[in-house]
Amino acid sequence: MTEQLGLSVTVDRLENGKAVIRTYDGQELIIDLALLPTGSREGARLGLNFSNNQAGTVAQEQLAKILLKQILGKKNNVAD
């Protein structure tokens, strides 16, 4: 089972194709309007959910190892 964590946020304002999302403690997140649910507007309350993406983490780690090997010019000296 995938653990999901959520946070209630408010659409603070919309400007230049972006939405400024504000958390309960005043932090701001700026995202493209296209990522908001249809009909979202200033003052709307939204649920922001987080889940673990293990496959994405593994892919990112593999890419980092490949890039490190390329940068260092070594074939087998970087731990797998």
VODRENLO-548177 format. One record per atom (N, C-alpha, C, O, CB): residue number from 1; residue in one letter; atom name; x, y, z. Coordinates in steps of 0.1 Angstrom, whole numbers, plus 5000, padded with zeros to 4 digits. Glycine has a CB too. Example, Ala and Ser with C-alpha at 12.3 -4.5 7.8 and 13.67 -1.06 7.14 Angstrom:
PT   k r  a east north   up
PT   1 A  N 5132  4943 5078
PT   1 A CA 5123  4955 5078
PT   1 A  C 5132  4967 5078
PT   1 A  O 5142  4967 5085
PT   1 A CB 5113  4955 5090
PT   2 S  N 5128  4978 5071
PT   2 S CA 5137  4989 5071
PT   2 S  C 5129  5000 5079
PT   2 S  O 5134  5011 5080
PT   2 S CB 5141  4994 5057
//
This chain:
PT   k r  a east north   up
PT   1 M  N 5008  4988 5000
PT   1 M CA 5000  5000 5000
PT   1 M  C 5009  5012 5000
PT   1 M  O 5019  5013 5007
PT   1 M CB 4990  5000 5012
PT   2 T  N 5005  5022 4992
PT   2 T CA 5013  5034 4991
PT   2 T  C 5008  5044 5001
PT   2 T  O 4996  5047 5002
PT   2 T CB 5012  5040 4976
PT   3 E  N 5018  5050 5008
PT   3 E CA 5014  5060 5018
PT   3 E  C 5012  5073 5011
PT   3 E  O 5020  5077 5003
PT   3 E CB 5026  5061 5029
PT   4 Q  N 5001  5080 5015
PT   4 Q CA 4998  5093 5009
PT   4 Q  C 4996  5103 5020
PT   4 Q  O 4990  5100 5030
PT   4 Q CB 4986  5093 5000
PT   5 L  N 5002  5114 5019
PT   5 L CA 5001  5125 5028
PT   5 L  C 4995  5137 5021
PT   5 L  O 4998  5139 5010
PT   5 L CB 5015  5129 5035
PT   6 G  N 4987  5145 5028
PT   6 G CA 4980  5156 5022
PT   6 G  C 4981  5169 5030
PT   6 G  O 4985  5169 5042
PT   6 G CB 4966  5153 5019
PT   7 L  N 4978  5179 5023
PT   7 L CA 4978  5193 5029
PT   7 L  C 4967  5201 5023
PT   7 L  O 4965  5201 5011
PT   7 L CB 4993  5199 5027
PT   8 S  N 4960  5208 5031
PT   8 S CA 4950  5217 5026
PT   8 S  C 4956  5231 5023
PT   8 S  O 4963  5236 5031
PT   8 S CB 4938  5219 5036
PT   9 V  N 4954  5236 5011
PT   9 V CA 4960  5248 5006
PT   9 V  C 4949  5257 5000
PT   9 V  O 4938  5253 4998
PT   9 V CB 4971  5245 4996
PT  10 T  N 4953  5270 4999
PT  10 T CA 4944  5280 4993
PT  10 T  C 4950  5286 4981
PT  10 T  O 4962  5289 4981
PT  10 T CB 4940  5291 5003
PT  11 V  N 4942  5288 4970
PT  11 V CA 4947  5295 4958
PT  11 V  C 4947  5310 4963
PT  11 V  O 4936  5316 4964
PT  11 V CB 4938  5293 4946
PT  12 D  N 4958  5316 4965
PT  12 D CA 4960  5329 4969
PT  12 D  C 4957  5339 4958
PT  12 D  O 4949  5349 4960
PT  12 D CB 4974  5332 4975
PT  13 R  N 4963  5337 4946
PT  13 R CA 4961  5346 4935
PT  13 R  C 4965  5339 4922
PT  13 R  O 4972  5329 4922
PT  13 R CB 4969  5359 4937
PT  14 L  N 4960  5344 4911
PT  14 L CA 4963  5340 4898
PT  14 L  C 4970  5351 4890
PT  14 L  O 4964  5362 4890
PT  14 L CB 4950  5334 4890
PT  15 E  N 4981  5349 4884
PT  15 E CA 4988  5359 4877
PT  15 E  C 4997  5353 4867
PT  15 E  O 5005  5344 4869
PT  15 E CB 4996  5368 4887
PT  16 N  N 4997  5359 4855
PT  16 N CA 5005  5355 4843
PT  16 N  C 5006  5340 4841
PT  16 N  O 5016  5334 4839
PT  16 N CB 5019  5360 4846
PT  17 G  N 4994  5334 4841
PT  17 G CA 4993  5320 4838
PT  17 G  C 4998  5311 4849
PT  17 G  O 5000  5299 4848
PT  17 G CB 5001  5317 4826
PT  18 K  N 5000  5317 4861
PT  18 K CA 5005  5309 4873
PT  18 K  C 4995  5311 4884
PT  18 K  O 4987  5320 4884
PT  18 K CB 5019  5314 4877
PT  19 A  N 4995  5301 4893
PT  19 A CA 4987  5302 4905
PT  19 A  C 4996  5302 4917
PT  19 A  O 5006  5294 4918
PT  19 A CB 4977  5290 4906
PT  20 V  N 4994  5311 4926
PT  20 V CA 5001  5312 4938
PT  20 V  C 4993  5305 4949
PT  20 V  O 4982  5309 4953
PT  20 V CB 5005  5327 4943
PT  21 I  N 4998  5293 4954
PT  21 I CA 4992  5285 4963
PT  21 I  C 4998  5288 4977
PT  21 I  O 5010  5288 4978
PT  21 I CB 4993  5270 4960
PT  22 R  N 4989  5290 4987
PT  22 R CA 4994  5293 5001
PT  22 R  C 4990  5282 5010
PT  22 R  O 4979  5277 5010
PT  22 R CB 4989  5307 5005
PT  23 T  N 5000  5278 5019
PT  23 T CA 4997  5268 5029
PT  23 T  C 4992  5275 5042
PT  23 T  O 4992  5287 5043
PT  23 T CB 5010  5260 5032
PT  24 Y  N 4988  5267 5051
PT  24 Y CA 4983  5272 5064
PT  24 Y  C 4993  5281 5071
PT  24 Y  O 4989  5290 5079
PT  24 Y CB 4978  5261 5073
PT  25 D  N 5006  5278 5069
PT  25 D CA 5016  5286 5077
PT  25 D  C 5022  5297 5068
PT  25 D  O 5032  5302 5072
PT  25 D CB 5027  5276 5081
PT  26 G  N 5016  5300 5057
PT  26 G CA 5020  5311 5049
PT  26 G  C 5030  5309 5038
PT  26 G  O 5034  5318 5030
PT  26 G CB 5026  5321 5057
PT  27 Q  N 5035  5296 5037
PT  27 Q CA 5044  5293 5026
PT  27 Q  C 5037  5294 5012
PT  27 Q  O 5025  5291 5012
PT  27 Q CB 5050  5279 5028
PT  28 E  N 5044  5297 5002
PT  28 E CA 5038  5298 4989
PT  28 E  C 5045  5289 4979
PT  28 E  O 5057  5286 4979
PT  28 E CB 5040  5313 4984
PT  29 L  N 5036  5284 4970
PT  29 L CA 5041  5275 4959
PT  29 L  C 5035  5281 4947
PT  29 L  O 5023  5283 4946
PT  29 L CB 5036  5260 4962
PT  30 I  N 5043  5283 4936
PT  30 I CA 5039  5288 4924
PT  30 I  C 5038  5277 4913
PT  30 I  O 5049  5271 4911
PT  30 I CB 5048  5300 4919
PT  31 I  N 5027  5275 4907
PT  31 I CA 5025  5264 4898
PT  31 I  C 5018  5269 4885
PT  31 I  O 5011  5280 4886
PT  31 I CB 5018  5252 4904
PT  32 D  N 5019  5262 4874
PT  32 D CA 5011  5266 4862
PT  32 D  C 4996  5264 4865
PT  32 D  O 4992  5254 4872
PT  32 D CB 5015  5257 4850
PT  33 L  N 4988  5273 4860
PT  33 L CA 4974  5272 4861
PT  33 L  C 4968  5258 4856
PT  33 L  O 4958  5253 4861
PT  33 L CB 4967  5283 4854
PT  34 A  N 4975  5253 4846
PT  34 A CA 4970  5240 4840
PT  34 A  C 4970  5229 4850
PT  34 A  O 4964  5219 4847
PT  34 A CB 4979  5237 4828
PT  35 L  N 4978  5230 4860
PT  35 L CA 4979  5219 4870
PT  35 L  C 4967  5219 4880
PT  35 L  O 4966  5210 4888
PT  35 L CB 4992  5220 4877
PT  36 L  N 4960  5230 4881
PT  36 L CA 4949  5231 4890
PT  36 L  C 4936  5224 4885
PT  36 L  O 4935  5223 4873
PT  36 L CB 4946  5246 4893
PT  37 P  N 4928  5220 4894
PT  37 P CA 4915  5214 4889
PT  37 P  C 4907  5224 4881
PT  37 P  O 4908  5236 4884
PT  37 P CB 4907  5208 4901
PT  38 T  N 4899  5220 4872
PT  38 T CA 4891  5229 4864
PT  38 T  C 4881  5237 4873
PT  38 T  O 4876  5231 4883
PT  38 T CB 4882  5221 4854
PT  39 G  N 4880  5250 4871
PT  39 G CA 4872  5258 4878
PT  39 G  C 4878  5264 4891
PT  39 G  O 4872  5272 4898
PT  39 G CB 4860  5251 4882
PT  40 S  N 4891  5261 4893
PT  40 S CA 4898  5267 4905
PT  40 S  C 4899  5282 4903
PT  40 S  O 4901  5287 4892
PT  40 S CB 4912  5261 4907
PT  41 R  N 4897  5289 4914
PT  41 R CA 4898  5304 4913
PT  41 R  C 4904  5309 4926
PT  41 R  O 4907  5301 4935
PT  41 R CB 4884  5310 4911
PT  42 E  N 4907  5322 4927
PT  42 E CA 4913  5328 4939
PT  42 E  C 4904  5325 4951
PT  42 E  O 4891  5327 4950
PT  42 E CB 4915  5343 4937
PT  43 G  N 4910  5321 4962
PT  43 G CA 4902  5318 4974
PT  43 G  C 4898  5303 4975
PT  43 G  O 4893  5299 4985
PT  43 G CB 4890  5326 4975
PT  44 A  N 4899  5296 4964
PT  44 A CA 4895  5282 4964
PT  44 A  C 4904  5274 4974
PT  44 A  O 4916  5276 4974
PT  44 A CB 4895  5276 4950
PT  45 R  N 4898  5264 4981
PT  45 R CA 4906  5255 4990
PT  45 R  C 4908  5242 4982
PT  45 R  O 4899  5237 4976
PT  45 R CB 4898  5252 5003
PT  46 L  N 4920  5238 4982
PT  46 L CA 4924  5226 4975
PT  46 L  C 4931  5216 4984
PT  46 L  O 4937  5220 4994
PT  46 L CB 4933  5229 4962
PT  47 G  N 4931  5203 4980
PT  47 G CA 4939  5193 4987
PT  47 G  C 4952  5191 4979
PT  47 G  O 4951  5187 4967
PT  47 G CB 4931  5180 4989
PT  48 L  N 4963  5192 4985
PT  48 L CA 4976  5189 4979
PT  48 L  C 4981  5176 4985
PT  48 L  O 4983  5175 4997
PT  48 L CB 4986  5201 4981
PT  49 N  N 4982  5166 4976
PT  49 N CA 4986  5152 4981
PT  49 N  C 5000  5148 4977
PT  49 N  O 5004  5152 4966
PT  49 N CB 4976  5142 4976
PT  50 F  N 5007  5141 4985
PT  50 F CA 5020  5136 4983
PT  50 F  C 5020  5121 4984
PT  50 F  O 5014  5116 4993
PT  50 F CB 5031  5143 4992
PT  51 S  N 5027  5115 4975
PT  51 S CA 5028  5100 4976
PT  51 S  C 5043  5096 4972
PT  51 S  O 5049  5104 4964
PT  51 S CB 5018  5093 4967
PT  52 N  N 5047  5085 4976
PT  52 N CA 5061  5080 4974
PT  52 N  C 5061  5075 4959
PT  52 N  O 5053  5067 4956
PT  52 N CB 5065  5070 4984
PT  53 N  N 5071  5079 4951
PT  53 N CA 5073  5074 4938
PT  53 N  C 5086  5067 4937
PT  53 N  O 5096  5072 4933
PT  53 N CB 5072  5086 4927
PT  54 Q  N 5086  5054 4942
PT  54 Q CA 5098  5047 4943
PT  54 Q  C 5105  5044 4930
PT  54 Q  O 5117  5045 4929
PT  54 Q CB 5095  5033 4950
PT  55 A  N 5096  5041 4920
PT  55 A CA 5102  5039 4906
PT  55 A  C 5109  5051 4901
PT  55 A  O 5119  5050 4895
PT  55 A CB 5091  5035 4897
PT  56 G  N 5103  5063 4904
PT  56 G CA 5109  5076 4900
PT  56 G  C 5122  5078 4907
PT  56 G  O 5132  5083 4901
PT  56 G CB 5100  5087 4902
PT  57 T  N 5123  5074 4920
PT  57 T CA 5135  5076 4928
PT  57 T  C 5146  5067 4922
PT  57 T  O 5158  5072 4921
PT  57 T CB 5133  5073 4942
PT  58 V  N 5143  5055 4919
PT  58 V CA 5153  5045 4914
PT  58 V  C 5158  5050 4900
PT  58 V  O 5170  5050 4898
PT  58 V CB 5147  5031 4912
PT  59 A  N 5149  5055 4892
PT  59 A CA 5153  5060 4878
PT  59 A  C 5162  5072 4880
PT  59 A  O 5172  5073 4873
PT  59 A CB 5141  5064 4870
PT  60 Q  N 5159  5081 4889
PT  60 Q CA 5167  5093 4891
PT  60 Q  C 5181  5089 4896
PT  60 Q  O 5191  5095 4892
PT  60 Q CB 5161  5102 4902
PT  61 E  N 5182  5079 4905
PT  61 E CA 5195  5075 4910
PT  61 E  C 5203  5068 4899
PT  61 E  O 5215  5071 4898
PT  61 E CB 5193  5064 4922
PT  62 Q  N 5197  5060 4891
PT  62 Q CA 5204  5054 4879
PT  62 Q  C 5209  5065 4870
PT  62 Q  O 5221  5064 4865
PT  62 Q CB 5195  5044 4872
PT  63 L  N 5201  5075 4867
PT  63 L CA 5206  5086 4858
PT  63 L  C 5217  5093 4864
PT  63 L  O 5227  5097 4857
PT  63 L CB 5194  5095 4855
PT  64 A  N 5217  5096 4877
PT  64 A CA 5228  5103 4884
PT  64 A  C 5241  5095 4883
PT  64 A  O 5251  5100 4881
PT  64 A CB 5224  5105 4899
PT  65 K  N 5240  5081 4885
PT  65 K CA 5252  5073 4884
PT  65 K  C 5258  5073 4870
PT  65 K  O 5270  5074 4868
PT  65 K CB 5249  5059 4887
PT  66 I  N 5249  5073 4860
PT  66 I CA 5254  5074 4846
PT  66 I  C 5261  5087 4843
PT  66 I  O 5272  5087 4837
PT  66 I CB 5242  5072 4836
PT  67 L  N 5255  5098 4847
PT  67 L CA 5260  5111 4845
PT  67 L  C 5274  5112 4852
PT  67 L  O 5283  5118 4847
PT  67 L CB 5251  5122 4850
PT  68 L  N 5274  5107 4865
PT  68 L CA 5287  5108 4872
PT  68 L  C 5298  5101 4865
PT  68 L  O 5309  5105 4865
PT  68 L CB 5285  5103 4886
PT  69 K  N 5295  5089 4860
PT  69 K CA 5305  5081 4853
PT  69 K  C 5310  5089 4840
PT  69 K  O 5321  5089 4837
PT  69 K CB 5299  5067 4848
PT  70 Q  N 5300  5095 4833
PT  70 Q CA 5304  5103 4821
PT  70 Q  C 5313  5115 4825
PT  70 Q  O 5322  5118 4818
PT  70 Q CB 5291  5108 4814
PT  71 I  N 5309  5122 4836
PT  71 I CA 5317  5134 4840
PT  71 I  C 5331  5130 4845
PT  71 I  O 5340  5136 4841
PT  71 I CB 5309  5141 4852
PT  72 L  N 5332  5119 4852
PT  72 L CA 5345  5115 4857
PT  72 L  C 5353  5107 4847
PT  72 L  O 5365  5105 4848
PT  72 L CB 5343  5106 4869
PT  73 G  N 5346  5103 4836
PT  73 G CA 5353  5096 4825
PT  73 G  C 5358  5082 4829
PT  73 G  O 5368  5077 4824
PT  73 G CB 5365  5103 4820
PT  74 K  N 5350  5076 4838
PT  74 K CA 5354  5063 4844
PT  74 K  C 5343  5053 4840
PT  74 K  O 5331  5057 4839
PT  74 K CB 5356  5063 4859
PT  75 K  N 5347  5041 4838
PT  75 K CA 5337  5030 4834
PT  75 K  C 5331  5023 4846
PT  75 K  O 5319  5020 4847
PT  75 K CB 5343  5021 4824
PT  76 N  N 5340  5019 4855
PT  76 N CA 5336  5010 4865
PT  76 N  C 5339  5014 4880
PT  76 N  O 5338  5006 4889
PT  76 N CB 5341  4996 4863
PT  77 N  N 5344  5026 4881
PT  77 N CA 5349  5030 4895
PT  77 N  C 5338  5037 4903
PT  77 N  O 5341  5041 4915
PT  77 N CB 5360  5039 4893
PT  78 V  N 5326  5039 4898
PT  78 V CA 5316  5045 4906
PT  78 V  C 5307  5034 4911
PT  78 V  O 5302  5026 4904
PT  78 V CB 5308  5056 4897
PT  79 A  N 5304  5034 4924
PT  79 A CA 5297  5024 4931
PT  79 A  C 5283  5023 4925
PT  79 A  O 5276  5033 4922
PT  79 A CB 5296  5025 4946
PT  80 D  N 5278  5011 4922
PT  80 D CA 5264  5008 4917
PT  80 D  C 5254  5007 4928
PT  80 D  O 5243  5005 4925
PT  80 D CB 5264  4996 4908
//
